[in-house]
Amino acid sequence: MSDTANDSSAIDPAVRAELTRLRESIDNIDAAVVHMLAERFKCTQQVGILKAEHQLPPADPAREARQIARLRELAESARLDPAFAEKLLNFIIAEVIRHHETIADGAR
């Protein structure tokens, strides 16, 4: 890579301004995603407590399958790769189940 490619002063000021604007939008979206995930996990923690109190299993494969199908449809309508959306939800579900198992272990 040439020195000019690494030198941000060589970037056209209009391009630099547009990059900055887009990156600020990305940063704001990332912050919103983190806050939304935090809210989601607050709700799933309550579900985990309810499941533990009533000796329900931490995982609910039928619900998970419905959620994955629903999210894939949402992703398609939003022009997001449904396979990516499914991978993301599977990651989140695995973490939720882990939390539910921890809650259930603590309730015993």
C-alpha positions, -999 to 999 in steps of 0.1 A, spaced: 0 0 0 14 34 -9 20 61 17 -7 83 1 -33 56 6 -25 57 44 -23 95 46 -58 108 54 -47 143 44 -46 131 8 -84 124 9 -106 149 -7 -122 171 20 -157 164 6 -150 126 7 -136 129 43 -167 148 54 -190 122 39 -170 94 55 -173 112 89 -210 117 84 -216 81 75 -194 68 104 -212 90 129 -245 74 117 -230 39 121 -218 48 156 -253 60 165 -269 29 151 -244 7 170 -253 25 202 -290 19 195 -284 -18 188 -265 -22 221 -293 -4 240 -320 -25 223 -301 -57 231 -298 -46 267 -336 -41 268 -342 -75 252 -320 -92 277 -338 -75 306 -370 -91 293 -355 -125 287 -341 -124 323 -376 -120 335 -387 -149 314 -358 -170 329 -370 -161 364 -405 -171 356 -394 -204 340 -372 -212 370 -400 -205 394 -423 -229 376 -396 -255 367 -400 -249 330 -370 -258 307 -346 -230 298 -350 -237 261 -382 -237 241 -373 -251 206 -408 -245 192 -407 -208 202 -371 -205 189 -381 -220 155 -410 -195 152 -388 -166 161 -362 -176 135 -388 -180 108 -403 -146 118 -369 -129 118 -360 -144 85 -392 -129 70 -384 -95 86 -349 -96 72 -361 -104 37 -386 -75 38 -358 -52 51 -334 -64 24 -311 -80 50 -296 -114 43 -319 -138 61 -291 -162 68 -272 -135 86 -303 -126 106 -307 -162 116 -271 -165 127 -275 -134 148 -307 -146 164 -292 -181 171 -263 -164 188 -287 -143 209 -309 -174 217 -278 -194 228 -269 -166 252 -305 -163 265 -306 -201 272 -273 -199 290 -288 -171 312 -319 -192 318 -298 -222 328 -278 -200 353 -310 -186 368 -325 -222 370 -293 -234 387 -295 -206 412 -332 -214 420 -324 -249 430 
